[in-house]
Amino acid sequence: MSQNLSRDELDQKCWPVFERLLTELGDRYRDWLVVIEPESQEYFLGQDDYEILARARKKHPRAVFFTYRLSDNPAVDNLC
């Protein structure tokens, strides 16, 4: 379960999803946030981190999420 993973382990699980999304969506959604649930690899896009996390929590209430900004120099963070 992702709740027991370190930040680095979460990043390793989510980074391939982020890379694919950056290639597929980066031009259209430049600088948007993407929240990734590491087990299902489901993602949520948006510009407001609270709104995105609320949508993600509704679907995965007990998950830990990892967030990236869709840009060439992504900011990253894990969200509980």
C-alpha positions as CSV (number, residue, x, y, z in Angstrom):
1,M,0.0,0.0,0.0
2,S,1.3,3.5,-0.9
3,Q,0.9,4.8,2.6
4,N,4.0,2.9,3.7
5,L,6.2,4.1,0.8
6,S,8.8,6.8,1.2
7,R,8.7,9.9,-0.8
8,D,11.4,8.6,-3.1
9,E,9.5,5.3,-3.6
10,L,6.3,7.2,-4.4
11,D,8.2,9.3,-6.9
12,Q,9.6,6.2,-8.6
13,K,6.1,4.7,-8.9
14,C,4.6,8.0,-10.2
15,W,7.3,9.4,-12.4
16,P,6.6,7.2,-15.4
17,V,3.0,8.3,-15.4
18,F,4.1,11.9,-15.1
19,E,6.5,11.5,-18.1
20,R,3.8,10.0,-20.2
21,L,1.4,12.8,-19.3
22,L,3.9,15.5,-19.9
23,T,4.4,14.2,-23.4
24,E,0.7,13.7,-24.1
25,L,-0.8,16.7,-22.3
26,G,2.1,19.1,-21.6
27,D,1.4,21.6,-24.4
28,R,-2.3,21.8,-23.7
29,Y,-2.1,21.8,-19.8
30,R,1.3,23.5,-19.3
31,D,1.8,24.4,-15.6
32,W,-1.3,22.6,-14.5
33,L,-1.1,20.2,-11.5
34,V,-1.4,16.5,-11.9
35,V,-2.2,14.4,-8.8
36,I,-1.3,10.7,-9.2
37,E,-2.5,7.8,-7.1
38,P,0.5,5.4,-7.2
39,E,-1.2,2.1,-6.9
40,S,-3.8,2.6,-9.6
41,Q,-1.8,5.2,-11.5
42,E,-5.0,7.1,-11.9
43,Y,-4.4,10.9,-12.3
44,F,-6.3,14.0,-11.7
45,L,-5.6,17.3,-13.5
46,G,-6.4,20.9,-12.4
47,Q,-5.1,24.3,-11.5
48,D,-6.3,24.4,-7.9
49,D,-4.6,21.9,-5.6
50,Y,-7.4,21.8,-3.1
51,E,-10.0,21.0,-5.8
52,I,-7.8,18.3,-7.4
53,L,-7.1,16.7,-4.0
54,A,-10.8,16.7,-3.2
55,R,-11.6,14.9,-6.4
56,A,-8.8,12.4,-5.8
57,R,-9.8,11.8,-2.2
58,K,-13.4,11.2,-3.3
59,K,-12.2,8.3,-5.5
60,H,-9.3,7.1,-3.3
61,P,-10.2,8.1,0.3
62,R,-7.2,6.4,2.0
63,A,-4.5,6.9,-0.6
64,V,-1.4,8.9,-0.5
65,F,-0.9,11.0,-3.7
66,F,2.0,12.4,-5.5
67,T,1.7,15.7,-7.3
68,Y,3.7,17.2,-10.1
69,R,3.4,20.4,-12.1
70,L,3.2,19.7,-15.9
71,S,6.3,21.7,-16.9
72,D,9.9,21.0,-18.0
73,N,11.0,21.7,-14.4
74,P,8.3,20.0,-12.4
75,A,7.7,20.8,-8.8
76,V,6.9,17.6,-6.9
77,D,5.2,16.9,-3.6
78,N,3.5,14.0,-1.9
79,L,0.1,14.6,-0.4
80,C,-1.5,12.5,2.3
